[in-house]
Amino acid sequence: MTVKYEKTKGLTDKPLTYCPGCTHGIVHKLIGESLVELDILDKAIGIASVGCSVFSYQFFNCDGQQAPHGRACAEATGVKRVLPDNIVFTYQGDGDLASIGIAETIHAANRGENITVIFLNNAIYGMTGGQMAPTSLIGQKTTTSQDGRNQADHGNPIKISEMFSTIEGVAYLERVSVHNPKNVIKAKKAIKKAFQYQKENRGFTMIEVLSSCPVNWGMKPVDALKWVESDMIPVYPLGVFKDKGVNDEKN
Amino acid sequence: MPKGKLTFEHDLCKGCGLCVEYCPQHILYQDKKTLNDSGYNIVSVSEPDKCIGCAFCAMMCPDSVIKVEVDK
């Protein structure tokens, strides 16, 4: 018997603090596995954000730092510039990156900072109790939009990947989902590629991962993943939005 | 002969049921009579012989509960 799958060495033994069925755990595993497979775990530095993932620096088996709310990319910029040989990544949710942290993220992308951003989009503020996020869908009921989000009062959901695809400094940008095994495999491929690009000093890389929040959506974990497929993916289509590597290979 | 063998780290399980849902052989179930230290129903295999070792359960498990070994 050979081991086909076991807990990755990229994660510590500390039990995750996330709710049952939260896809944060799946994405943590993918990052850990990618770092181990690319043999960069001992060089990696993770920047945790504010939100549910505030303790993520305790879970990744590498160096870590926790940034003020929204400032993970600003902090990652500093870390990467001081330690250019290390692999620096941020792990941020949509309340952190798409709301309070949008300015530093856009400018880090525009400067083409050689960092990797793992952006989890679950269309809600998870840790604070299910408030409406910039990424909440039209009609989605949250504690601060109890009749559902409507365009007139709250605007449309912000599409981070579409927006960032216009920025020159971005080297690789893909939106993936983790709602079934097939997409988990694709998500891992994308995350690994982003780290590979950082290793090759190609510039800013970002992976947007559509994830679930069963507790604040008021769903069972399995139903929440089905909702990702049925309701979120039509609004946030999956795919590669920018890949400088493809152009480099053509030229 | 089963192609795969599953071992569970039951104390990490939070009973979310994602492994049960995504097992293509439908051989996983939540044991309603057994709780782990955190008070969640643990996951068990009903028919170990039918396991094909695809590791979909382990892949979907957010808490790294499942270890999969396969014959090779």
Interface residues (C-beta under 8 A of the other chain):
Chain A: M1 T2 V3 K4 Y5 E6 K7 T8 L11 P15 L16 Y18 C19 P20 G21 C22 T23 H24 G25 I26 H28 K29 N180 P181 V184 I185 P214 K220 P221 V222 L225
Chain B: G4 K5 E9 L12 K14 G15 C16 G17 L18 E21 Y22 Y40 G53 C54 A55 F56 A58 M59 M60 C61 P62 D63 S64 I66 K67 V68 E69 V70 D71 K72
